[in-house]
Amino acid sequence: MKSNPPKPQSEPASAQLWRQIKAEIGDAECYAPQQCHSIGVGAKSCGGPEGYLAWSSKRSDEKKLRSLVAQHAAARKAENEASGMASNCAIPQDPGASCVAEASGRKVCQLNKIPVLGGQALPNSAQ
C-alpha cells in the first residue's frame, strides 16, 4: 500500500502581499524628513491596523504601496474572519516616521518611538 505524503498547506494570501509590501518599501532611504512617512498595515479583527511601517517617498511608489497595503488588509481581515481570530481591540497609535542617519552615514526612514508611561502610550497631546 502506497501512502500519500501530506499536502503542504497553502500560504495565506497575506504572506505574498507582505513580501510585495516589504519589497516596495525596500531600504526606505531618504535625504530629507519630508520623504518619510508611516503607513498602517494588516487588519485587527476589531478594526484598525495591526501595526505600522516606515517608508520613503524617495524610494517607493505611493500609489502602488497603498494598493498593496489595502489588498493586504483585506486578506488579513478575511483570514481573521475565517479563523475566528480575536484581538485585544487596542488600536496602535501611528508613530510617524523620521529620516535617521545610520552609523554608516546613510539615511533611512524609521518609525518614531512613542513615549510610554506606565506601560501606556501617551496621547499625542501629552507628547
Secondary structure, 3 states (H helix, E strand, C coil): CCCCCCCCCCCCHHHHHHHHHHHHHCCCECCCHHHEEEEEECCCCCCCCCEEEEEECCCCCHHHHHHHHHHHHHHHHHHHHHHCCCCCCCCCCCCCEEEEECCCCCEEEEECCCCEECCEECCHHHC
